[in-house]
Amino acid sequence: MITPPDRTPLPREFFDRPVLEVAPDLLGRTLVRTTPDGPITVRLTEVEAYDGPNDPGSHAYRGRTARNEVMFGPPGHVYVYFTYGMWFCMNLVCGPEGRASAVLLRAGEVLEGAELARKRRLSARNDKELAKGPARLATALGVDRALDGTDACASSETPLRMLTGTPVASDQVLNGPRTGVAGDGGVHPWRFWIANDPTVSPYRAHVPRRRSS
């Protein structure tokens, strides 16, 4: 059986590059989530880069912890974190092992398994909203901390795999400030998305959270 080129797994070398090279190159690639009920395939349409020690917005800016251990490599693995006490988000680890950097998967188009995604995303008004935003994407795919550290480059069946997909032409890739990032990390134009794609999430500047009295 010959595997179509767009269904071949991305090699580890793809991720073993600077995060600002990997991030825009992930647009148009496909992520496959294997579940007991069947696969869900998502075409990535929006991502954000986080550059470890050079980036105040990165979880690894202040060094290695139990939470961010996966970010330090090897590349091509999945880093999953829990945020705001209610949502999971997923990233793909980049760069040389030992130097933490990762790409946050912000949005995508569900190509296969929409019926499974709909069961997890009951509030979605239409299929374009199933994975429109990082927490929605992770929810649609049923991703949680149990998948932290998954090898997305494995050629054999695994819960999460990145496939070659169809890369986007450079003139269709836009970039701008990252969404909801505070302080010095908020100035970096390290969010990348496909122009005019309806699954891309709206930009939102960081809004400080009020402390409850």
Disulfide bonds with the S-S distance in Angstrom:
none
